[in-house]
């Protein structure tokens, strides 16, 4: 059983995966209340599934890019659960979770999370037969205006995209598409599945050494 924890942005998510299916999943707009909301949400999910931390086989956690506060809280809780219960920890890049939701399509997939100050954290993925979406470049921080001038091929954007950014993308050319909001939600069930795939291969991280990917200075510089 894998517990997945995603607090990389204001959208928080939890899920449980038993190796064959996602058995519980919860996602919600958390704002900056991760410290207050996350522990009781985990306790409730485990209780509803009739589980305790001792029943877990591992912890999967989103490692960023994302917000400083969100990543710090999620990573601290994931590490605490892993170390206290002797569980392996699997760190999964935030933008990999976004890309995992999609099937094959023309061109590249651009997974994004808003980085504040009119900037965006972005990574480009290309489809490989038998392997799905594989990282092509990134993650990197950029402005929307600068990013959109670089794109010369069909590109689908997915992830947390503000309404004003959606307008910029649609105005930049017909080769650029924006996924529907319901498809772009970063689901913890995908994080749990990615975590389980790595767990069964023995591809786990050192809980003491695993660090968040902030992409920018916590002061926003």
C-alpha positions as CSV (number, residue, x, y, z in Angstrom):
1,X,0.0,0.0,0.0
2,X,1.4,3.4,-1.1
3,X,0.3,6.7,0.5
4,X,0.7,9.6,-1.9
5,X,1.1,13.2,-0.6
6,X,1.1,16.2,-2.9
7,X,1.3,19.7,-1.5
8,X,3.4,21.3,-4.2
9,X,0.9,24.1,-4.8
10,X,-2.3,25.4,-3.4
11,X,-3.9,22.3,-4.9
12,X,-3.3,19.5,-2.4
13,X,-3.9,15.8,-2.9
14,X,-3.8,12.5,-1.1
15,X,-4.3,9.0,-2.4
16,X,-3.8,5.3,-1.5
17,X,-2.8,2.7,-4.0
18,X,-2.8,-1.1,-3.1
19,X,-0.7,-2.2,-6.1
20,X,-3.7,-2.9,-8.4
21,X,-5.9,0.1,-7.9
22,X,-6.3,3.5,-6.3
23,X,-8.5,2.8,-3.3
24,X,-8.9,6.3,-2.0
25,X,-8.2,9.8,-3.3
26,X,-8.8,13.3,-2.1
27,X,-7.9,16.6,-3.7
28,X,-8.8,20.1,-2.5
29,X,-7.9,23.8,-2.8
30,X,-5.7,24.2,0.3
31,X,-4.4,27.8,0.0
32,X,-1.6,28.1,2.5
33,X,-3.1,25.9,5.2
34,X,-1.1,22.7,4.5
35,X,0.2,22.4,8.0
36,X,-3.3,22.5,9.5
37,X,-5.2,20.6,6.9
38,X,-2.9,17.8,5.9
39,X,-2.4,15.6,9.0
40,X,-6.2,15.3,9.8
41,X,-6.9,14.6,6.1
42,X,-4.3,11.7,6.1
43,X,-5.7,10.3,9.4
44,X,-9.3,10.4,7.9
45,X,-8.2,8.7,4.7
46,X,-6.4,5.9,6.6
47,X,-9.4,5.5,9.0
48,X,-11.9,5.2,6.1
49,X,-9.7,2.6,4.5
50,X,-9.4,0.7,7.8
51,X,-5.6,1.2,7.7
52,X,-2.9,2.5,10.0
53,X,0.6,3.7,9.1
54,X,1.9,0.2,9.9
55,X,-0.1,-1.1,6.9
56,X,1.7,1.1,4.4
57,X,4.6,-0.2,2.2
58,X,5.9,3.2,1.2
59,X,5.2,6.9,0.8
60,X,5.2,8.8,-2.5
61,X,5.6,12.6,-2.4
62,X,5.6,15.4,-4.9
63,X,9.0,17.0,-4.8
64,X,8.4,20.1,-6.9
65,X,8.7,22.5,-8.6
66,X,6.1,24.2,-6.5
67,X,5.7,26.7,-3.6
68,X,8.2,26.9,-0.9
69,X,5.7,26.5,2.0
70,X,3.7,23.7,0.4
71,X,6.7,21.6,-0.6
72,X,8.3,22.1,2.8
73,X,5.2,20.9,4.7
74,X,4.5,17.9,2.4
75,X,8.2,16.8,2.4
76,X,8.5,17.1,6.2
77,X,5.4,15.0,6.8
78,X,6.3,12.4,4.2
79,X,9.8,12.1,5.6
80,X,8.4,11.9,9.2
81,X,6.0,9.0,8.2
82,X,8.7,7.2,6.3
83,X,11.4,7.4,8.9
84,X,9.1,6.7,11.9
85,X,7.6,3.6,10.3
86,X,10.7,2.4,8.4
87,X,9.1,2.9,5.0
88,X,10.7,3.7,1.7
89,X,10.2,7.2,0.3
90,X,9.7,7.9,-3.4
91,X,10.0,11.5,-4.6
92,X,8.1,12.3,-7.9
93,X,8.6,15.5,-9.9
94,X,5.4,17.6,-9.8
95,X,5.3,18.1,-13.5
96,X,5.6,14.3,-14.2
97,X,2.3,13.9,-12.3
98,X,0.6,16.4,-14.6
99,X,2.0,14.7,-17.8
100,X,1.0,11.2,-16.6
101,X,-2.7,12.0,-17.0
102,X,-2.6,12.2,-20.7
103,X,-2.6,9.8,-23.6
104,X,-0.7,10.2,-26.9
105,X,-1.4,13.3,-29.0
106,X,0.3,15.3,-31.7
107,X,3.3,17.5,-30.8
108,X,4.6,18.0,-27.3
109,X,3.0,18.3,-23.9
110,X,3.9,21.3,-21.8
111,X,3.2,20.7,-18.1
112,X,3.1,23.8,-15.9
113,X,2.5,25.1,-12.4
114,X,2.3,28.8,-11.7
115,X,5.4,30.1,-10.0
116,X,4.1,33.6,-9.0
117,X,5.3,37.0,-10.1
118,X,3.9,36.3,-13.6
119,X,6.3,33.4,-13.9
120,X,5.6,29.7,-14.6
121,X,7.5,26.5,-13.9
122,X,7.4,24.4,-17.0
123,X,8.7,21.2,-18.5
124,X,8.2,19.8,-22.0
125,X,7.4,16.1,-22.6
126,X,7.4,13.9,-25.8
127,X,5.6,10.7,-26.3
128,X,7.6,7.5,-26.6
129,X,5.9,4.3,-27.6
130,X,5.7,1.9,-24.7
131,X,6.9,4.5,-22.3
132,X,4.4,7.3,-22.4
133,X,5.3,10.9,-21.9
134,X,9.1,11.3,-21.3
135,X,10.8,14.5,-20.2
136,X,12.3,16.4,-23.2
137,X,13.5,19.5,-21.3
138,X,13.0,21.3,-18.0
139,X,11.8,21.9,-15.5
140,X,12.6,25.6,-15.9
141,X,11.1,29.0,-14.8
142,X,10.0,31.4,-17.4
143,X,7.5,34.2,-18.2
144,X,4.5,33.3,-20.3
145,X,5.4,36.0,-22.9
146,X,8.9,34.6,-23.3
147,X,7.9,31.0,-23.3
148,X,5.2,31.4,-26.0
149,X,7.7,33.0,-28.4
150,X,9.9,29.9,-28.3
151,X,7.2,27.4,-29.5
152,X,7.2,26.4,-33.1
153,X,5.4,23.1,-33.0
154,X,2.0,21.8,-31.9
155,X,1.9,22.0,-28.1
156,X,-0.7,21.2,-25.5
157,X,-0.6,23.0,-22.2
158,X,-1.8,21.3,-19.0
159,X,-1.6,22.1,-15.3
160,X,-2.3,25.1,-13.2
161,X,-2.9,27.9,-15.7
162,X,-4.4,31.3,-14.7
163,X,-7.2,32.7,-16.9
164,X,-5.0,35.5,-18.2
165,X,-2.4,33.0,-19.2
166,X,-5.0,30.9,-21.1
167,X,-5.8,34.0,-23.1
168,X,-2.2,34.5,-24.0
169,X,-1.8,30.9,-25.1
170,X,-4.9,31.0,-27.3
171,X,-3.8,34.3,-28.8
172,X,-0.3,33.0,-29.6
173,X,-1.4,30.7,-32.5
174,X,-3.7,27.8,-33.4
175,X,-0.9,25.3,-32.9
176,X,-1.1,25.9,-29.1
177,X,-3.9,24.2,-27.2
178,X,-5.0,24.3,-23.5
179,X,-6.4,21.3,-21.8
180,X,-9.7,21.5,-20.0
181,X,-9.4,22.4,-16.3
182,X,-10.9,19.1,-15.3
183,X,-8.2,17.2,-17.2
184,X,-5.4,19.5,-15.9
185,X,-6.1,18.9,-12.2
186,X,-3.0,17.3,-10.6
187,X,-4.5,14.1,-9.2
188,X,-2.8,12.3,-6.3
189,X,-4.0,9.0,-7.8
190,X,-1.5,9.5,-10.6
191,X,1.3,10.3,-8.0
192,X,0.3,7.1,-6.2
193,X,0.5,5.0,-9.4
194,X,3.9,6.5,-10.3
195,X,5.1,5.9,-6.8
196,X,3.9,2.2,-6.9
197,X,5.7,1.6,-10.3
198,X,8.9,2.8,-8.8
199,X,8.4,1.0,-5.5
200,X,7.9,-2.4,-7.2
201,X,11.2,-1.8,-9.1
202,X,13.0,-1.0,-5.9
203,X,13.7,2.6,-7.2
204,X,13.3,4.5,-4.0
205,X,15.0,7.6,-2.5
206,X,17.1,8.2,0.6
207,X,14.5,9.7,3.0
208,X,17.2,11.7,4.8
209,X,18.7,13.2,1.6
210,X,15.6,13.8,-0.5
211,X,15.1,17.5,-1.0
212,X,12.4,19.6,-2.6
213,X,12.9,21.2,-6.1
214,X,12.0,24.9,-5.4
215,X,13.2,26.3,-8.8
216,X,13.4,29.7,-7.2
217,X,14.6,31.4,-4.1
218,X,12.0,31.2,-1.2
219,X,12.0,35.0,-1.1
220,X,10.7,35.0,-4.7
221,X,13.8,36.4,-6.3
